[in-house]
Amino acid sequence: MNDDALLALLDDTALAVAQVLQNDAAQAGSSWRDRTDRRGQYRIDLVADEAALTVLRAAGVGILSEESGLEDRANDMIVVVDPVDGSTNASRGIPWYAISLCAVEAGEMRASLVVNLATGRRYQAVRGQGATRDGVAISPSVITEIEAAMLVLNGYSPKHLHWRQYRSLGATALDLCSVADGTLDGSIDCTDSKLGPWDYMGALLVLQEVGAHIADAQGRELVILDPAARRTPVAAGTEELFETLFVRRQTLGSW
């Protein structure tokens, strides 16, 4: 599959999810706060997952989904998908939730797409071709000192790490894309190995393609296709800020 066809597949998947959620919201009696029996899962996660799977299965690619696990189909191409990253935000009407998609071929990321399902903002990356936001090339922040930085945190830090300001926004894919485009200067995951590959891989290629810096706090590989794997990513626009954040994340411990 060439790059154009791959991007078209990711676009079609994101559109299918956006449409099914729009239709669901318009149904009488529909509530996005409805939960399933699985901890942390909402009904809309499953609605969105089925829409994504329908498109991806028709294309014959393998799938790794937060909601339905791994279908590798003996295929070198596997699309990692979080149908609704930030579904708690969605359930509360907070416009910070997204579909996150990353196409991995033979263990390497080829293309990714992250779309804010509330606003339509789109982050797209193709390996070796840079990254865009709504079709316009992006670049990360140039802040190098943590004392001047605005960070986004996943989870709650048990102590102040001397940032200038922070936000906790609740959708990792969008959080990391906001580091890639310079809206925010860096990101620290304050949880202990809680994020699955679907949470961050759509944004991972975006960050790499703009020259930003990202790594797991324990030095583990981030490009993974194991549904049981969990990671603790740290990211920043500049190498200097990244090194500071990485070291200070170690002081939080918990592993």
C-alpha positions in Angstrom: 0.0 0.0 0.0 1.5 3.3 -1.0 1.4 6.5 1.1 -1.6 8.0 -0.5 -3.7 4.8 -0.2 -2.6 4.5 3.4 -3.5 8.0 4.3 -6.8 7.5 2.6 -7.5 4.5 4.7 -6.7 6.4 7.9 -8.9 9.3 6.7 -11.8 6.9 5.9 -11.5 5.3 9.4 -11.5 8.6 11.2 -14.5 9.8 9.1 -16.5 6.6 9.9 -15.9 7.1 13.6 -16.8 10.8 13.5 -20.0 10.0 11.6 -21.2 7.2 13.9 -20.6 9.3 16.9 -22.5 12.2 15.4 -25.4 9.9 14.6 -25.3 8.4 18.0 -25.4 11.8 19.7 -28.5 12.7 17.6 -30.5 9.6 18.8 -33.2 10.2 21.3 -32.2 8.9 24.7 -28.6 8.5 23.8 -26.1 9.2 26.6 -22.4 9.2 26.2 -22.0 8.6 30.0 -23.3 5.0 29.6 -20.6 2.5 30.8 -19.9 -1.1 29.9 -18.9 -3.8 32.3 -15.2 -3.2 31.6 -13.5 -0.7 33.9 -12.9 2.6 32.2 -14.9 1.8 29.1 -17.9 3.7 27.8 -20.6 2.5 25.4 -19.3 5.0 22.8 -15.9 3.4 22.9 -17.5 0.2 21.5 -19.7 2.1 19.0 -16.6 3.9 17.7 -14.6 0.8 17.7 -17.0 -1.1 15.5 -17.1 1.7 13.0 -13.3 1.7 12.8 -13.0 -2.1 12.6 -15.5 -2.2 9.7 -13.3 0.1 7.6 -10.0 -1.5 8.6 -11.1 -5.1 8.2 -12.4 -4.3 4.7 -8.9 -3.0 3.8 -7.4 -6.3 4.9 -4.9 -4.8 7.4 -4.1 -6.0 10.8 -5.6 -4.1 13.7 -4.5 -3.4 17.3 -7.4 -1.6 19.1 -7.7 -0.5 22.7 -11.3 -1.8 22.7 -11.0 -5.1 20.9 -7.3 -6.2 21.0 -5.1 -7.5 18.3 -6.1 -8.9 14.9 -2.9 -9.4 13.1 -4.3 -11.3 10.1 -0.8 -12.5 9.3 -0.3 -9.0 7.8 2.9 -6.9 7.9 0.7 -3.8 8.1 -1.1 -3.3 11.4 -3.1 -0.2 12.3 -3.0 0.8 15.9 -6.2 2.6 16.9 -7.8 4.2 19.8 -11.3 4.9 18.6 -12.0 7.5 21.3 -9.0 8.7 23.2 -10.3 10.8 26.0 -13.8 9.2 26.2 -14.3 10.5 29.7 -13.9 14.0 28.3 -16.4 13.1 25.5 -18.9 11.8 28.1 -18.7 15.2 29.9 -18.9 17.3 26.8 -15.3 18.5 27.1 -14.1 19.1 23.6 -10.7 17.3 24.0 -11.1 13.7 22.6 -9.8 12.1 19.5 -9.4 9.1 17.3 -5.8 8.1 17.1 -4.4 5.9 14.3 -0.9 4.7 13.5 0.0 2.4 10.6 2.9 0.1 11.4 4.6 -1.9 8.7 7.2 -4.5 9.5 7.7 -3.0 12.9 8.1 0.6 11.7 5.6 3.5 11.7 4.5 4.5 8.2 1.8 7.0 8.8 -0.4 8.4 11.5 -3.5 10.5 12.0 -5.0 12.1 15.1 -8.3 13.9 14.8 -10.0 15.9 17.5 -13.5 14.5 17.2 -15.1 17.6 18.9 -13.4 20.2 16.7 -12.2 18.4 13.6 -8.5 19.5 14.1 -6.3 17.0 12.3 -2.7 16.0 12.9 -1.1 13.9 10.2 2.4 12.5 9.7 4.1 10.3 7.1 7.5 8.8 7.7 10.2 11.0 6.2 7.7 13.6 5.0 7.1 15.7 8.1 3.8 16.4 9.9 0.9 18.8 9.6 -1.9 20.3 11.5 -5.0 20.9 9.3 -2.7 20.6 6.3 -0.1 23.1 7.4 3.4 22.1 8.5 4.1 22.4 12.2 7.1 22.8 14.4 7.6 22.3 18.2 8.4 24.9 20.9 11.9 26.2 21.3 11.7 26.5 25.1 14.7 24.9 26.8 14.3 25.6 30.5 11.6 23.9 32.6 11.1 27.1 34.6 9.8 28.7 31.4 7.8 25.8 30.2 4.1 25.0 30.1 3.7 21.3 30.4 0.8 18.9 30.0 0.6 16.1 32.6 -1.1 12.7 32.4 -2.1 11.9 35.9 -1.1 14.0 38.9 2.5 14.7 39.9 3.2 14.0 43.6 5.5 17.0 43.7 6.2 20.2 41.8 9.0 19.8 39.3 9.5 23.6 38.9 7.6 24.1 35.6 6.2 27.5 34.9 2.6 26.2 34.4 0.9 22.9 33.7 -2.3 21.5 32.3 -3.9 18.1 32.7 -6.2 17.7 29.7 -7.2 14.0 29.6 -6.4 12.8 26.0 -2.8 11.6 25.5 -2.8 11.7 21.7 -4.0 15.3 21.6 -1.7 16.2 24.5 1.3 14.9 22.7 0.3 16.5 19.4 0.1 19.8 21.2 3.8 19.4 22.1 4.5 18.6 18.4 2.9 21.9 17.2 4.4 24.0 20.0 1.1 24.8 21.8 2.7 23.2 24.8 6.4 22.8 25.5 6.6 19.3 27.0 4.7 16.4 28.5 5.2 14.1 31.5 3.2 10.9 32.1 3.0 10.9 35.9 1.3 7.5 36.0 3.2 4.2 36.4 3.2 2.3 33.1 -0.5 2.9 32.4 -0.5 4.0 28.7 -1.1 1.4 26.0 0.4 1.8 22.5 -2.9 3.1 21.1 -2.7 6.0 23.6 0.4 7.6 22.2 1.5 6.0 18.9 -0.6 8.2 16.6 1.2 11.2 18.1 4.5 9.5 18.3 5.2 9.7 14.6 3.9 13.3 14.6 6.5 14.2 17.3 9.3 12.4 15.5 8.6 14.0 12.2 8.8 17.5 13.5 12.1 16.8 15.4 10.6 16.8 18.9 11.9 14.4 21.5 10.0 11.5 23.2 11.0 8.4 25.1 9.6 6.0 27.7 10.7 7.0 31.2 12.1 3.6 31.8 13.9 3.5 28.4 11.6 0.9 26.9 10.7 0.7 23.2 7.7 2.8 22.3 6.8 1.2 18.9 5.1 -1.9 20.2 2.2 -4.1 19.1 1.6 -6.0 22.3 -1.9 -5.3 23.7 -0.7 -6.0 27.2 2.3 -3.5 27.1 2.2 -0.3 28.9 4.5 2.7 28.8 5.3 6.0 30.5 6.2 8.6 27.8 8.0 11.9 28.4 8.2 14.4 25.5 9.4 17.9 24.8 10.1 20.2 21.8 13.8 20.7 22.5 16.5 18.3 23.6 17.4 20.4 26.5 13.9 20.5 28.0 13.4 16.8 27.2 16.6 15.8 29.2 15.4 17.9 32.1 11.9 16.3 32.1 13.3 12.8 31.7 15.6 13.2 34.7 13.0 14.8 36.9 10.4 12.1 36.0 12.8 9.6 37.5 12.5 11.5 40.9 8.8 10.6 40.9 9.7 6.9 41.1 6.8 4.5 41.6 8.2 1.7 39.6 
